[in-house]
Amino acid sequence: MSFGSRLDAAWVTSGAMLCIGLDPDPARLPVGVGIFEFCRDIVDATADLVCAFKPQIAYFAAAGAEGDLERLCRHLGDHHPAVPLILDAKRGDIGSTAEQYATEAFDRYGADAVTVSPYLGTDSVEPFLRRGAVFVLCRTSNPGSGDFQSLEVDGEPLYLHIARRVSSEWTALGECGLVVGATYPDELRAVRATVGDLPLLVPGVGAQGGDAAATVAAGADTTGRGLLVNSSRAVLYASSGPDWLDAARRVAERTRSALTLTGR
């Protein structure tokens, strides 16, 4: 089944546009709970509320816990096979190196999709598109994103050139989506108007301050779906006490409800 078909099924089955990011910070984990156990329990407690999970590879790698990430990805595949797995790696390198990164993402971790940078151009993304789906960085949620992404090129910001290239050319090479931050709803609306019904991975709701209702209003596609709205820290660290798992589910439920999904 194609990534797009799996994502459509996940939107319909879950009734949700919530994607939970798995960013395990050892300094914030409950006492006595390891990285794998923490992420596994979050996944099991919220899998019915989401359209995707998005582990961030840097949090695992920094802790020397790539093995935990492998175990987590296997757990997702074994116990929640209907929920797409997006590896947040933001890869971007020359073709031969990109081949290795693609092998890592799709063979080692079994990802359904991976986040990539467009900066090195088409040949840096093709190895990923031959193996699976990509979400291309377009207008990201961080405060400094406008330093380059908003530069005017031939009368329009660079991020719209990226959006147009991906939607008109790279989709002919494989399955693509875009990463567009919830912290910039006007830009999110402009990207949606440019790319039609291309799926958008939208970080920035929750700890970064993006508004859920504004995100849906600006970014939903013609079906009322089309978004994977990511929340990480707000869900993962909803409580530092013994109720951490119940608190995580409560926040996930509230966020899911705020992301009204029509057309179900």
C-alpha positions in Angstrom: 0.0 0.0 0.0 1.3 3.5 -0.9 2.1 6.0 1.9 -0.7 8.2 0.7 -3.2 5.4 0.9 -2.0 4.5 4.4 -2.2 8.1 5.5 -5.7 8.5 4.1 -6.8 5.3 6.0 -5.2 6.6 9.2 -7.0 9.9 8.9 -10.3 8.2 8.5 -9.8 5.4 11.0 -8.6 7.7 13.8 -10.7 10.7 12.9 -7.6 12.7 13.8 -5.0 15.0 12.3 -2.8 14.7 15.4 0.8 13.4 15.0 2.8 12.9 18.2 6.5 13.6 18.0 8.6 11.2 20.0 11.5 13.4 21.4 12.7 11.6 24.5 14.9 13.9 26.7 16.6 11.8 29.4 16.6 14.8 31.7 12.8 14.9 31.6 11.8 11.2 31.7 10.0 9.8 34.8 12.3 8.4 37.4 13.3 4.8 36.6 11.8 4.9 33.1 14.1 4.3 30.1 13.9 5.9 26.7 12.4 2.8 25.0 9.9 2.2 27.7 8.9 5.8 27.9 8.3 6.1 24.1 6.6 2.6 23.9 4.2 3.5 26.7 3.3 6.9 25.1 2.7 5.1 21.8 0.5 2.5 23.4 -1.5 5.1 25.3 -2.2 7.3 22.4 -2.2 5.2 19.2 -6.0 5.4 18.8 -5.8 9.3 18.8 -3.3 9.9 16.1 -2.7 9.7 12.3 1.0 9.2 12.7 4.0 9.1 15.1 7.2 11.0 14.4 10.3 10.0 16.3 13.1 12.6 16.2 16.3 10.7 15.5 18.6 13.3 17.2 17.1 12.6 20.7 17.9 8.9 20.4 21.4 9.4 18.8 22.5 12.0 21.4 21.8 9.5 24.1 23.5 6.7 22.2 20.0 5.1 22.0 19.7 4.2 18.4 19.0 0.6 19.5 16.1 1.9 21.4 14.8 3.7 18.3 15.1 0.4 16.4 13.1 -1.4 19.1 10.5 1.4 19.1 10.1 1.3 15.3 9.7 -2.5 15.5 7.1 -2.1 18.2 5.1 0.4 16.1 5.2 -2.0 13.2 4.2 -5.0 15.3 1.5 -3.5 17.5 0.2 -0.4 15.6 0.8 -1.3 11.9 -2.0 1.0 10.7 -0.3 4.1 12.1 2.3 5.6 9.7 5.8 6.2 11.0 7.6 9.4 10.0 11.3 9.5 10.9 12.3 13.1 11.6 15.8 13.2 10.4 15.9 16.3 8.2 18.5 14.7 5.9 20.1 16.5 2.9 23.4 15.5 1.3 24.9 14.5 -2.0 23.5 11.5 -3.8 25.9 8.8 -2.7 25.6 9.9 1.0 21.8 10.3 0.6 21.6 6.7 -0.5 23.1 5.7 2.9 20.7 7.9 4.8 17.8 6.4 2.9 19.0 2.9 3.8 19.2 4.0 7.4 15.7 5.4 7.4 13.8 2.8 5.5 15.8 -0.4 6.2 17.2 0.1 9.7 14.3 1.9 11.1 11.5 0.8 8.8 10.1 4.3 8.3 7.2 5.0 6.0 8.4 8.6 5.4 11.4 10.8 6.3 11.9 14.5 6.6 14.5 15.9 4.2 16.0 19.3 3.3 15.6 20.6 -0.2 18.8 22.7 -0.1 21.0 20.4 -2.2 18.4 19.9 -4.8 16.6 17.1 -6.6 19.5 14.5 -6.7 19.8 14.7 -2.9 16.2 13.7 -2.5 15.8 11.1 -5.2 17.4 8.3 -3.2 14.6 8.7 -0.5 11.9 9.0 -3.1 13.0 5.6 -4.6 12.5 4.0 -1.2 9.5 5.7 0.4 7.8 9.0 1.1 9.4 12.3 2.0 8.3 15.5 3.8 10.4 18.4 2.5 11.3 21.3 4.7 9.4 24.3 3.4 8.4 27.0 6.0 9.6 25.7 9.3 8.3 26.7 12.8 11.5 28.0 14.4 12.0 31.8 14.9 15.0 32.0 12.5 13.3 30.2 9.7 12.6 33.4 7.8 16.3 34.2 7.5 16.5 32.3 4.2 13.0 30.8 3.7 11.4 34.2 3.3 14.0 35.7 1.0 12.3 37.2 -2.1 13.2 35.3 -5.3 11.6 36.6 -8.5 8.9 38.4 -6.6 7.9 35.7 -4.1 9.4 34.1 -1.0 11.7 31.1 -1.4 9.5 28.8 0.6 6.8 29.2 -2.1 9.3 28.2 -4.8 10.1 25.1 -2.8 6.4 24.3 -2.4 5.8 24.7 -6.1 8.8 22.6 -7.1 7.9 19.8 -4.8 4.2 19.8 -5.8 4.8 20.1 -9.6 8.0 18.2 -10.1 9.2 16.0 -7.2 5.8 14.4 -6.9 6.5 12.8 -10.3 9.5 11.1 -8.7 7.7 9.7 -5.6 5.4 10.5 -2.8 6.0 13.9 -1.2 4.6 16.2 1.5 5.9 19.5 3.0 6.9 20.7 6.4 5.1 24.0 7.3 5.0 25.4 10.8 1.8 26.1 12.7 3.6 29.2 14.1 3.1 31.0 10.7 -0.6 30.5 9.7 -0.5 33.1 6.9 2.4 31.3 5.3 0.7 27.9 5.9 -2.4 29.3 4.0 -0.2 30.5 1.1 1.5 27.1 0.8 -1.9 25.3 0.8 -3.1 27.5 -2.0 0.0 26.7 -3.9 0.1 22.9 -3.6 -3.5 21.8 -3.6 -4.1 18.7 -1.6 -0.5 17.7 -0.9 -0.1 16.5 2.7 1.4 18.9 5.1 3.4 18.0 8.2 2.8 20.9 10.6 5.0 21.2 13.7 4.6 24.0 16.3 1.3 23.3 18.0 1.7 23.1 21.8 5.0 24.1 23.4 6.0 26.3 20.4 2.7 28.2 20.7 0.9 27.4 17.4 -2.9 27.5 17.6 -4.7 24.3 16.6 -7.9 25.9 15.3 -5.9 28.5 13.3 -3.8 25.7 11.8 -6.8 23.7 10.6 -8.4 26.8 9.2 -5.3 27.8 7.3 -4.0 24.4 6.2 -6.8 21.8 5.7 -7.2 20.5 2.2 -10.4 20.2 0.2 -11.5 17.1 2.1 -11.1 18.8 5.5 -8.0 16.8 6.1 -4.5 17.0 4.6 -2.6 17.8 7.8 -0.4 15.9 10.2 -0.3 18.4 13.1 2.6 17.5 15.3 2.8 18.0 19.1 5.7 16.6 21.0 6.8 18.2 24.3 3.2 19.3 25.3 2.1 15.6 25.2 5.3 13.9 26.3 5.9 16.0 29.3 2.4 16.9 30.3 3.2 15.8 33.9 6.4 15.1 35.7 4.6 13.1 38.4 3.4 9.5 38.6 0.4 10.4 36.4 2.6 11.2 33.4 1.1 8.7 31.1 -2.5 9.6 31.9 -1.6 13.3 31.6 0.0 12.6 28.2 -3.2 11.0 27.0 -5.4 13.8 28.3 -3.3 16.4 26.4 -3.4 14.3 23.3 -7.2 14.0 23.5 -7.6 17.8 23.9 -5.2 18.5 21.0 -7.0 15.9 18.8 -10.3 17.5 19.6 -9.1 21.0 18.8 -7.9 19.7 15.4 -11.4 19.3 14.0 -11.5 16.7 11.3 -14.4 17.0 8.8 -15.4 14.6 6.2 -15.1 11.5 8.3 
